[in-house]
């Protein structure tokens, strides 16, 4: 499965989560490098999901951004499936 396919499945799921505001971050010359692929705010909690395929690895900049989000009190992680997103959300909102 391609990364873009995983993103689509995750976005479809997030749109069903009550109290969720989310978007797909698009890279480019006007974006901020290293920002996770999907940003979500659920019941006041910040989530950053860096989407990768089974073999994909985050860049050093993506890893640094995840650490900064965590240090600021948000939730950020590399995910490879919608199940990992579901688990992260359920674990954080308890």
PDB file as gemmi writes it, atoms N, CA and C in Angstrom:
CRYST1    1.000    1.000    1.000  90.00  90.00  90.00 P 1                      
ATOM      1  N   UNK A   1       0.848  -1.183   0.000  1.00  0.00           N  
ATOM      2  CA  UNK A   1       0.000   0.000   0.000  1.00  0.00           C  
ATOM      3  C   UNK A   1       0.890   1.242   0.000  1.00  0.00           C  
ATOM      4  N   UNK A   2       0.538   2.222  -0.817  1.00  0.00           N  
ATOM      5  CA  UNK A   2       1.291   3.464  -0.898  1.00  0.00           C  
ATOM      6  C   UNK A   2       0.956   4.366   0.292  1.00  0.00           C  
ATOM      7  N   UNK A   3       1.887   5.248   0.609  1.00  0.00           N  
ATOM      8  CA  UNK A   3       1.680   6.177   1.715  1.00  0.00           C  
ATOM      9  C   UNK A   3       0.413   7.009   1.502  1.00  0.00           C  
ATOM     10  N   UNK A   4       0.182   7.446   0.283  1.00  0.00           N  
ATOM     11  CA  UNK A   4      -1.011   8.258   0.003  1.00  0.00           C  
ATOM     12  C   UNK A   4      -2.293   7.475   0.268  1.00  0.00           C  
ATOM     13  N   UNK A   5      -2.279   6.175   0.034  1.00  0.00           N  
ATOM     14  CA  UNK A   5      -3.454   5.340   0.323  1.00  0.00           C  
ATOM     15  C   UNK A   5      -3.696   5.228   1.824  1.00  0.00           C  
ATOM     16  N   UNK A   6      -2.611   5.103   2.583  1.00  0.00           N  
ATOM     17  CA  UNK A   6      -2.728   5.029   4.050  1.00  0.00           C  
ATOM     18  C   UNK A   6      -3.290   6.345   4.579  1.00  0.00           C  
ATOM     19  N   UNK A   7      -2.802   7.462   4.048  1.00  0.00           N  
ATOM     20  CA  UNK A   7      -3.291   8.782   4.462  1.00  0.00           C  
ATOM     21  C   UNK A   7      -4.793   8.889   4.217  1.00  0.00           C  
ATOM     22  N   UNK A   8      -5.251   8.452   3.067  1.00  0.00           N  
ATOM     23  CA  UNK A   8      -6.683   8.530   2.736  1.00  0.00           C  
ATOM     24  C   UNK A   8      -7.526   7.739   3.729  1.00  0.00           C  
ATOM     25  N   UNK A   9      -7.090   6.549   4.080  1.00  0.00           N  
ATOM     26  CA  UNK A   9      -7.840   5.706   5.027  1.00  0.00           C  
ATOM     27  C   UNK A   9      -7.870   6.369   6.408  1.00  0.00           C  
ATOM     28  N   UNK A  10      -6.737   6.920   6.827  1.00  0.00           N  
ATOM     29  CA  UNK A  10      -6.673   7.588   8.131  1.00  0.00           C  
ATOM     30  C   UNK A  10      -7.578   8.816   8.145  1.00  0.00           C  
ATOM     31  N   UNK A  11      -7.537   9.619   7.096  1.00  0.00           N  
ATOM     32  CA  UNK A  11      -8.383  10.812   7.037  1.00  0.00           C  
ATOM     33  C   UNK A  11      -9.862  10.433   7.059  1.00  0.00           C  
ATOM     34  N   UNK A  12     -10.218   9.388   6.335  1.00  0.00           N  
ATOM     35  CA  UNK A  12     -11.608   8.928   6.335  1.00  0.00           C  
ATOM     36  C   UNK A  12     -12.042   8.541   7.746  1.00  0.00           C  
ATOM     37  N   UNK A  13     -11.171   7.837   8.461  1.00  0.00           N  
ATOM     38  CA  UNK A  13     -11.477   7.450   9.845  1.00  0.00           C  
ATOM     39  C   UNK A  13     -11.607   8.689  10.742  1.00  0.00           C  
ATOM     40  N   UNK A  14     -10.636   9.606  10.674  1.00  0.00           N  
ATOM     41  CA  UNK A  14     -10.649  10.773  11.556  1.00  0.00           C  
ATOM     42  C   UNK A  14     -11.909  11.611  11.377  1.00  0.00           C  
ATOM     43  N   UNK A  15     -12.436  11.645  10.172  1.00  0.00           N  
ATOM     44  CA  UNK A  15     -13.655  12.415   9.922  1.00  0.00           C  
ATOM     45  C   UNK A  15     -14.877  11.806  10.594  1.00  0.00           C  
ATOM     46  N   UNK A  16     -14.748  10.591  11.102  1.00  0.00           N  
ATOM     47  CA  UNK A  16     -15.851   9.952  11.834  1.00  0.00           C  
ATOM     48  C   UNK A  16     -15.700  10.111  13.348  1.00  0.00           C  
ATOM     49  N   UNK A  17     -14.565  10.621  13.800  1.00  0.00           N  
ATOM     50  CA  UNK A  17     -14.297  10.752  15.235  1.00  0.00           C  
ATOM     51  C   UNK A  17     -14.977  12.010  15.756  1.00  0.00           C  
ATOM     52  N   UNK A  18     -15.868  11.865  16.745  1.00  0.00           N  
ATOM     53  CA  UNK A  18     -16.554  13.038  17.303  1.00  0.00           C  
ATOM     54  C   UNK A  18     -15.552  14.049  17.879  1.00  0.00           C  
ATOM     55  N   UNK A  19     -15.798  15.312  17.641  1.00  0.00           N  
ATOM     56  CA  UNK A  19     -14.945  16.358  18.194  1.00  0.00           C  
ATOM     57  C   UNK A  19     -13.588  16.476  17.523  1.00  0.00           C  
ATOM     58  N   UNK A  20     -13.440  15.932  16.320  1.00  0.00           N  
ATOM     59  CA  UNK A  20     -12.151  15.950  15.625  1.00  0.00           C  
ATOM     60  C   UNK A  20     -12.139  16.994  14.512  1.00  0.00           C  
ATOM     61  N   UNK A  21     -11.111  17.817  14.527  1.00  0.00           N  
ATOM     62  CA  UNK A  21     -10.807  18.727  13.424  1.00  0.00           C  
ATOM     63  C   UNK A  21      -9.454  18.287  12.891  1.00  0.00           C  
ATOM     64  N   UNK A  22      -9.366  17.967  11.597  1.00  0.00           N  
ATOM     65  CA  UNK A  22      -8.110  17.442  11.068  1.00  0.00           C  
ATOM     66  C   UNK A  22      -7.882  17.902   9.638  1.00  0.00           C  
ATOM     67  N   UNK A  23      -6.625  17.826   9.224  1.00  0.00           N  
ATOM     68  CA  UNK A  23      -6.291  18.117   7.841  1.00  0.00           C  
ATOM     69  C   UNK A  23      -5.012  17.392   7.449  1.00  0.00           C  
ATOM     70  N   UNK A  24      -4.862  17.231   6.136  1.00  0.00           N  
ATOM     71  CA  UNK A  24      -3.652  16.672   5.557  1.00  0.00           C  
ATOM     72  C   UNK A  24      -2.728  17.834   5.288  1.00  0.00           C  
ATOM     73  N   UNK A  25      -1.565  17.792   5.857  1.00  0.00           N  
ATOM     74  CA  UNK A  25      -0.573  18.848   5.652  1.00  0.00           C  
ATOM     75  C   UNK A  25       0.108  18.615   4.308  1.00  0.00           C  
ATOM     76  N   UNK A  26       0.081  19.619   3.460  1.00  0.00           N  
ATOM     77  CA  UNK A  26       0.710  19.497   2.146  1.00  0.00           C  
ATOM     78  C   UNK A  26       2.046  20.214   2.177  1.00  0.00           C  
ATOM     79  N   UNK A  27       3.079  19.505   1.794  1.00  0.00           N  
ATOM     80  CA  UNK A  27       4.405  20.105   1.753  1.00  0.00           C  
ATOM     81  C   UNK A  27       4.509  21.081   0.598  1.00  0.00           C  
ATOM     82  N   UNK A  28       5.632  21.689   0.487  1.00  0.00           N  
ATOM     83  CA  UNK A  28       5.844  22.632  -0.599  1.00  0.00           C  
ATOM     84  C   UNK A  28       6.598  23.840  -0.108  1.00  0.00           C  
ATOM     85  N   UNK A  29       6.764  24.789  -0.993  1.00  0.00           N  
ATOM     86  CA  UNK A  29       7.589  25.948  -0.669  1.00  0.00           C  
ATOM     87  C   UNK A  29       6.966  26.856   0.390  1.00  0.00           C  
ATOM     88  N   UNK A  30       5.664  26.743   0.624  1.00  0.00           N  
ATOM     89  CA  UNK A  30       5.023  27.588   1.632  1.00  0.00           C  
ATOM     90  C   UNK A  30       4.747  26.848   2.932  1.00  0.00           C  
ATOM     91  N   UNK A  31       5.054  25.570   2.982  1.00  0.00           N  
ATOM     92  CA  UNK A  31       4.837  24.776   4.182  1.00  0.00           C  
ATOM     93  C   UNK A  31       6.063  24.770   5.072  1.00  0.00           C  
ATOM     94  N   UNK A  32       5.929  24.212   6.238  1.00  0.00           N  
ATOM     95  CA  UNK A  32       7.043  24.074   7.164  1.00  0.00           C  
ATOM     96  C   UNK A  32       7.592  22.660   7.047  1.00  0.00           C  
ATOM     97  N   UNK A  33       8.851  22.547   6.725  1.00  0.00           N  
ATOM     98  CA  UNK A  33       9.478  21.236   6.555  1.00  0.00           C  
ATOM     99  C   UNK A  33       9.440  20.454   7.866  1.00  0.00           C  
ATOM    100  N   UNK A  34       9.164  19.166   7.761  1.00  0.00           N  
ATOM    101  CA  UNK A  34       9.175  18.292   8.927  1.00  0.00           C  
ATOM    102  C   UNK A  34       7.844  18.140   9.630  1.00  0.00           C  
ATOM    103  N   UNK A  35       6.842  18.943   9.252  1.00  0.00           N  
ATOM    104  CA  UNK A  35       5.524  18.859   9.889  1.00  0.00           C  
ATOM    105  C   UNK A  35       4.895  17.511   9.535  1.00  0.00           C  
ATOM    106  N   UNK A  36       4.264  16.842  10.519  1.00  0.00           N  
ATOM    107  CA  UNK A  36       3.628  15.539  10.234  1.00  0.00           C  
ATOM    108  C   UNK A  36       2.590  15.630   9.107  1.00  0.00           C  
ATOM    109  N   UNK A  37       2.355  14.511   8.456  1.00  0.00           N  
ATOM    110  CA  UNK A  37       1.435  14.439   7.314  1.00  0.00           C  
ATOM    111  C   UNK A  37       0.011  14.814   7.676  1.00  0.00           C  
ATOM    112  N   UNK A  38      -0.434  14.396   8.854  1.00  0.00           N  
ATOM    113  CA  UNK A  38      -1.809  14.654   9.284  1.00  0.00           C  
ATOM    114  C   UNK A  38      -1.772  15.349  10.636  1.00  0.00           C  
ATOM    115  N   UNK A  39      -2.508  16.450  10.733  1.00  0.00           N  
ATOM    116  CA  UNK A  39      -2.657  17.192  11.981  1.00  0.00           C  
ATOM    117  C   UNK A  39      -4.106  17.054  12.419  1.00  0.00           C  
ATOM    118  N   UNK A  40      -4.311  16.796  13.704  1.00  0.00           N  
ATOM    119  CA  UNK A  40      -5.671  16.667  14.225  1.00  0.00           C  
ATOM    120  C   UNK A  40      -5.756  17.291  15.617  1.00  0.00           C  
ATOM    121  N   UNK A  41      -6.901  17.869  15.896  1.00  0.00           N  
ATOM    122  CA  UNK A  41      -7.226  18.345  17.235  1.00  0.00           C  
ATOM    123  C   UNK A  41      -8.513  17.628  17.620  1.00  0.00           C  
ATOM    124  N   UNK A  42      -8.433  16.846  18.690  1.00  0.00           N  
ATOM    125  CA  UNK A  42      -9.576  16.055  19.136  1.00  0.00           C  
ATOM    126  C   UNK A  42      -9.839  16.371  20.598  1.00  0.00           C  
ATOM    127  N   UNK A  43     -11.000  16.948  20.858  1.00  0.00           N  
ATOM    128  CA  UNK A  43     -11.364  17.331  22.228  1.00  0.00           C  
ATOM    129  C   UNK A  43     -10.255  18.131  22.908  1.00  0.00           C  
ATOM    130  N   UNK A  44      -9.663  19.051  22.164  1.00  0.00           N  
ATOM    131  CA  UNK A  44      -8.639  19.918  22.728  1.00  0.00           C  
ATOM    132  C   UNK A  44      -7.242  19.336  22.766  1.00  0.00           C  
ATOM    133  N   UNK A  45      -7.058  18.129  22.297  1.00  0.00           N  
ATOM    134  CA  UNK A  45      -5.733  17.474  22.284  1.00  0.00           C  
ATOM    135  C   UNK A  45      -5.136  17.577  20.885  1.00  0.00           C  
ATOM    136  N   UNK A  46      -3.847  17.887  20.811  1.00  0.00           N  
ATOM    137  CA  UNK A  46      -3.137  18.007  19.535  1.00  0.00           C  
ATOM    138  C   UNK A  46      -2.505  16.669  19.162  1.00  0.00           C  
ATOM    139  N   UNK A  47      -2.687  16.275  17.911  1.00  0.00           N  
ATOM    140  CA  UNK A  47      -2.086  15.051  17.379  1.00  0.00           C  
ATOM    141  C   UNK A  47      -1.370  15.352  16.071  1.00  0.00           C  
ATOM    142  N   UNK A  48      -0.176  14.806  15.914  1.00  0.00           N  
ATOM    143  CA  UNK A  48       0.549  14.857  14.657  1.00  0.00           C  
ATOM    144  C   UNK A  48       0.892  13.439  14.242  1.00  0.00           C  
ATOM    145  N   UNK A  49       0.433  13.035  13.071  1.00  0.00           N  
ATOM    146  CA  UNK A  49       0.676  11.678  12.580  1.00  0.00           C  
ATOM    147  C   UNK A  49       1.567  11.735  11.353  1.00  0.00           C  
ATOM    148  N   UNK A  50       2.773  11.210  11.478  1.00  0.00           N  
ATOM    149  CA  UNK A  50       3.681  11.086  10.345  1.00  0.00           C  
ATOM    150  C   UNK A  50       3.427   9.710   9.733  1.00  0.00           C  
ATOM    151  N   UNK A  51       2.880   9.685   8.534  1.00  0.00           N  
ATOM    152  CA  UNK A  51       2.455   8.437   7.896  1.00  0.00           C  
ATOM    153  C   UNK A  51       3.609   7.859   7.077  1.00  0.00           C  
ATOM    154  N   UNK A  52       3.863   6.580   7.287  1.00  0.00           N  
ATOM    155  CA  UNK A  52       4.902   5.871   6.542  1.00  0.00           C  
ATOM    156  C   UNK A  52       4.383   4.496   6.128  1.00  0.00           C  
ATOM    157  N   UNK A  53       4.965   3.970   5.069  1.00  0.00           N  
ATOM    158  CA  UNK A  53       4.666   2.593   4.660  1.00  0.00           C  
ATOM    159  C   UNK A  53       5.417   1.660   5.604  1.00  0.00           C  
ATOM    160  N   UNK A  54       5.207   0.366   5.441  1.00  0.00           N  
ATOM    161  CA  UNK A  54       5.899  -0.613   6.296  1.00  0.00           C  
ATOM    162  C   UNK A  54       7.416  -0.425   6.275  1.00  0.00           C  
ATOM    163  N   UNK A  55       7.962  -0.067   5.124  1.00  0.00           N  
ATOM    164  CA  UNK A  55       9.413   0.077   4.985  1.00  0.00           C  
ATOM    165  C   UNK A  55       9.899   1.516   5.164  1.00  0.00           C  
ATOM    166  N   UNK A  56       8.962   2.466   5.217  1.00  0.00           N  
ATOM    167  CA  UNK A  56       9.334   3.872   5.284  1.00  0.00           C  
ATOM    168  C   UNK A  56       9.892   4.272   6.636  1.00  0.00           C  
ATOM    169  N   UNK A  57      10.802   5.237   6.604  1.00  0.00           N  
ATOM    170  CA  UNK A  57      11.417   5.745   7.833  1.00  0.00           C  
ATOM    171  C   UNK A  57      11.334   7.258   7.840  1.00  0.00           C  
ATOM    172  N   UNK A  58      11.094   7.850   9.012  1.00  0.00           N  
ATOM    173  CA  UNK A  58      11.049   9.311   9.080  1.00  0.00           C  
ATOM    174  C   UNK A  58      12.442   9.905   8.874  1.00  0.00           C  
ATOM    175  N   UNK A  59      12.466  11.118   8.341  1.00  0.00           N  
ATOM    176  CA  UNK A  59      13.731  11.824   8.190  1.00  0.00           C  
ATOM    177  C   UNK A  59      14.165  12.362   9.557  1.00  0.00           C  
ATOM    178  N   UNK A  60      15.392  12.802   9.636  1.00  0.00           N  
ATOM    179  CA  UNK A  60      15.900  13.403  10.886  1.00  0.00           C  
ATOM    180  C   UNK A  60      15.059  14.623  11.261  1.00  0.00           C  
ATOM    181  N   UNK A  61      14.670  15.415  10.267  1.00  0.00           N  
ATOM    182  CA  UNK A  61      13.847  16.593  10.530  1.00  0.00           C  
ATOM    183  C   UNK A  61      12.468  16.198  11.048  1.00  0.00           C  
ATOM    184  N   UNK A  62      11.872  15.161  10.485  1.00  0.00           N  
ATOM    185  CA  UNK A  62      10.570  14.679  10.970  1.00  0.00           C  
ATOM    186  C   UNK A  62      10.694  14.158  12.398  1.00  0.00           C  
ATOM    187  N   UNK A  63      11.756  13.442  12.697  1.00  0.00           N  
ATOM    188  CA  UNK A  63      11.975  12.956  14.062  1.00  0.00           C  
ATOM    189  C   UNK A  63      12.128  14.121  15.039  1.00  0.00           C  
ATOM    190  N   UNK A  64      12.868  15.150  14.629  1.00  0.00           N  
ATOM    191  CA  UNK A  64      13.053  16.322  15.491  1.00  0.00           C  
ATOM    192  C   UNK A  64      11.734  17.044  15.735  1.00  0.00           C  
ATOM    193  N   UNK A  65      10.896  17.143  14.710  1.00  0.00           N  
ATOM    194  CA  UNK A  65       9.595  17.800  14.857  1.00  0.00           C  
ATOM    195  C   UNK A  65       8.703  17.008  15.797  1.00  0.00           C  
ATOM    196  N   UNK A  66       8.711  15.691  15.688  1.00  0.00           N  
ATOM    197  CA  UNK A  66       7.928  14.851  16.597  1.00  0.00           C  
ATOM    198  C   UNK A  66       8.378  15.080  18.034  1.00  0.00           C  
ATOM    199  N   UNK A  67       9.686  15.152  18.263  1.00  0.00           N  
ATOM    200  CA  UNK A  67      10.191  15.400  19.623  1.00  0.00           C  
ATOM    201  C   UNK A  67       9.721  16.764  20.144  1.00  0.00           C  
ATOM    202  N   UNK A  68       9.702  17.784  19.284  1.00  0.00           N  
ATOM    203  CA  UNK A  68       9.254  19.116  19.703  1.00  0.00           C  
ATOM    204  C   UNK A  68       7.770  19.116  20.064  1.00  0.00           C  
ATOM    205  N   UNK A  69       6.970  18.412  19.282  1.00  0.00           N  
ATOM    206  CA  UNK A  69       5.536  18.312  19.586  1.00  0.00           C  
ATOM    207  C   UNK A  69       5.326  17.618  20.924  1.00  0.00           C  
ATOM    208  N   UNK A  70       6.045  16.533  21.149  1.00  0.00           N  
ATOM    209  CA  UNK A  70       5.945  15.810  22.418  1.00  0.00           C  
ATOM    210  C   UNK A  70       6.373  16.700  23.590  1.00  0.00           C  
ATOM    211  N   UNK A  71       7.462  17.444  23.414  1.00  0.00           N  
ATOM    212  CA  UNK A  71       7.945  18.333  24.476  1.00  0.00           C  
ATOM    213  C   UNK A  71       6.945  19.437  24.796  1.00  0.00           C  
ATOM    214  N   UNK A  72       6.134  19.820  23.804  1.00  0.00           N  
ATOM    215  CA  UNK A  72       5.128  20.862  24.011  1.00  0.00           C  
ATOM    216  C   UNK A  72       3.821  20.311  24.582  1.00  0.00           C  
ATOM    217  N   UNK A  73       3.768  18.992  24.810  1.00  0.00           N  
ATOM    218  CA  UNK A  73       2.590  18.391  25.416  1.00  0.00           C  
ATOM    219  C   UNK A  73       1.617  17.773  24.433  1.00  0.00           C  
ATOM    220  N   UNK A  74       1.943  17.784  23.155  1.00  0.00           N  
ATOM    221  CA  UNK A  74       1.083  17.155  22.155  1.00  0.00           C  
ATOM    222  C   UNK A  74       1.419  15.679  21.996  1.00  0.00           C  
ATOM    223  N   UNK A  75       0.673  15.035  21.138  1.00  0.00           N  
ATOM    224  CA  UNK A  75       0.925  13.642  20.787  1.00  0.00           C  
ATOM    225  C   UNK A  75       1.388  13.623  19.344  1.00  0.00           C  
ATOM    226  N   UNK A  76       2.510  12.978  19.086  1.00  0.00           N  
ATOM    227  CA  UNK A  76       3.028  12.879  17.720  1.00  0.00           C  
ATOM    228  C   UNK A  76       3.754  11.549  17.582  1.00  0.00           C  
ATOM    229  N   UNK A  77       3.520  10.892  16.463  1.00  0.00           N  
ATOM    230  CA  UNK A  77       4.165   9.613  16.238  1.00  0.00           C  
ATOM    231  C   UNK A  77       4.120   9.216  14.777  1.00  0.00           C  
ATOM    232  N   UNK A  78       4.956   8.254  14.444  1.00  0.00           N  
ATOM    233  CA  UNK A  78       4.945   7.651  13.117  1.00  0.00           C  
ATOM    234  C   UNK A  78       3.891   6.557  13.138  1.00  0.00           C  
ATOM    235  N   UNK A  79       3.019   6.561  12.134  1.00  0.00           N  
ATOM    236  CA  UNK A  79       1.981   5.528  12.031  1.00  0.00           C  
ATOM    237  C   UNK A  79       2.047   4.875  10.661  1.00  0.00           C  
ATOM    238  N   UNK A  80       1.648   3.615  10.623  1.00  0.00           N  
ATOM    239  CA  UNK A  80       1.665   2.846   9.389  1.00  0.00           C  
ATOM    240  C   UNK A  80       0.296   2.290   9.015  1.00  0.00           C  
ATOM    241  N   UNK A  81      -0.708   2.591   9.873  1.00  0.00           N  
ATOM    242  CA  UNK A  81      -2.057   2.084   9.619  1.00  0.00           C  
ATOM    243  C   UNK A  81      -3.076   2.904  10.402  1.00  0.00           C  
ATOM    244  N   UNK A  82      -4.331   2.759  10.001  1.00  0.00           N  
ATOM    245  CA  UNK A  82      -5.413   3.424  10.721  1.00  0.00           C  
ATOM    246  C   UNK A  82      -5.561   2.825  12.120  1.00  0.00           C  
ATOM    247  N   UNK A  83      -5.229   1.555  12.280  1.00  0.00           N  
ATOM    248  CA  UNK A  83      -5.310   0.930  13.604  1.00  0.00           C  
ATOM    249  C   UNK A  83      -4.355   1.595  14.589  1.00  0.00           C  
ATOM    250  N   UNK A  84      -3.171   1.985  14.133  1.00  0.00           N  
ATOM    251  CA  UNK A  84      -2.224   2.670  15.014  1.00  0.00           C  
ATOM    252  C   UNK A  84      -2.749   4.044  15.410  1.00  0.00           C  
ATOM    253  N   UNK A  85      -3.425   4.723  14.492  1.00  0.00           N  
ATOM    254  CA  UNK A  85      -4.025   6.028  14.806  1.00  0.00           C  
ATOM    255  C   UNK A  85      -5.132   5.847  15.838  1.00  0.00           C  
ATOM    256  N   UNK A  86      -5.992   4.852  15.612  1.00  0.00           N  
ATOM    257  CA  UNK A  86      -7.097   4.563  16.540  1.00  0.00           C  
ATOM    258  C   UNK A  86      -6.553   4.292  17.949  1.00  0.00           C  
ATOM    259  N   UNK A  87      -5.502   3.484  18.036  1.00  0.00           N  
ATOM    260  CA  UNK A  87      -4.903   3.145  19.322  1.00  0.00           C  
ATOM    261  C   UNK A  87      -4.325   4.389  19.996  1.00  0.00           C  
ATOM    262  N   UNK A  88      -3.647   5.238  19.229  1.00  0.00           N  
ATOM    263  CA  UNK A  88      -3.058   6.464  19.793  1.00  0.00           C  
ATOM    264  C   UNK A  88      -4.131   7.399  20.335  1.00  0.00           C  
ATOM    265  N   UNK A  89      -5.194   7.551  19.570  1.00  0.00           N  
ATOM    266  CA  UNK A  89      -6.278   8.444  20.011  1.00  0.00           C  
ATOM    267  C   UNK A  89      -6.957   7.888  21.255  1.00  0.00           C  
ATOM    268  N   UNK A  90      -7.290   6.624  21.231  1.00  0.00           N  
ATOM    269  CA  UNK A  90      -7.967   6.019  22.387  1.00  0.00           C  
ATOM    270  C   UNK A  90      -7.107   6.060  23.635  1.00  0.00           C  
ATOM    271  N   UNK A  91      -5.821   5.868  23.489  1.00  0.00           N  
ATOM    272  CA  UNK A  91      -4.914   5.909  24.630  1.00  0.00           C  
ATOM    273  C   UNK A  91      -4.724   7.306  25.199  1.00  0.00           C  
ATOM    274  N   UNK A  92      -4.794   8.320  24.345  1.00  0.00           N  
ATOM    275  CA  UNK A  92      -4.558   9.698  24.779  1.00  0.00           C  
ATOM    276  C   UNK A  92      -5.792  10.370  25.356  1.00  0.00           C  
ATOM    277  N   UNK A  93      -6.966   9.907  24.974  1.00  0.00           N  
ATOM    278  CA  UNK A  93      -8.190  10.588  25.401  1.00  0.00           C  
ATOM    279  C   UNK A  93      -8.833   9.975  26.634  1.00  0.00           C  
ATOM    280  N   UNK A  94      -8.188   9.014  27.207  1.00  0.00           N  
ATOM    281  CA  UNK A  94      -8.760   8.399  28.422  1.00  0.00           C  
ATOM    282  C   UNK A  94      -8.582   9.269  29.620  1.00  0.00           C  
TER     283      UNK A  94                                                      
END                                                                             
